[in-house]
Amino acid sequence: MKVLVAGLDGTTITFLREHGIAVEKQDIEDAEDLASWVIDGAYDAGVIDLEKSGLGIYAARTLRSKKIVTPIVGVTVGKTDQSWGDYRSMFLENGGDDLLHGPVNPRELTASLRAVTRRFSGSLLDVYELTSNGTILKVNLTTRSISVNGTSVYMPEHENRLLMLLASAPGRVLSKEMLLTQMYGDYPGDEPEMKIIDVFICKLRRKLADVDVNAGKFIETVWGRGYILPAQSESKKPAEKAA
């Protein structure tokens, strides 16, 4: 899952990233600017702090008027002269998908994002599954669990987080720079060298291949650009056995 956020604090962003959600923080000037960021479907959802971003209760209305269907979750402290129920209703009536009371609980926000994107995509479970030549890789983004051919695969924290990021954006090339930022935050002084991503990718492939040699080939290198897991719709059917 790739999410655009505006006005969200660093602690919450870190929590989202640690739970397999690719986050891009942007300074949004107004509703028209928000529409320009999400109009091409580059993001699975948007999270907008209504006060800190300055967009307010009608943040999603412009998107819907332009037939942009990207789910929008709002965060707000509400209004002292208006009940929470009425204020939330206004946000939903004007095109929003969920409104959470701030300061937001990161776990609640993560659950909300998974729920609204499930409804949007029509999925029942937030699971990435890829089948190729009889090998099945399954990544559960909710429980952060991994299996190959039904066998659970343990991954240390960094490898697990990296696979969650790739599985949350199937069919999209994720650059090393983007992966490094998602894993280590927005603080340049704390980031290791870029080559650490290559190291983690090698470890990921090796652990998957330990269960099935073909599973190690699922993570593809796009030279000069980054890494990608194929979209589920592009997965190959198991090879048919000869009669």
Secondary structure, 3 states (H helix, E strand, C coil): CEEEEECCCHHHHHHHHHCCCEEEECCCCCHHHHHHHHCCCCCCEEEEECCCCCCCCCCCHHHHHCCCCCCEEEEECCCCCCCHHHHHHHHHHCCCCEEEECCCCHHHHHHHHHHHHHHHHCCCCCEEEEEECCEEEEEECCCCEEEECCEECCCCHHHHHHHHHHHCCCCCCECHHHHHHHHHCCCHHHCCCCHHHHHHHHHHHHHHHHHCHHHHHCCEEECCCEEECCCHHHCCCCCCCCC
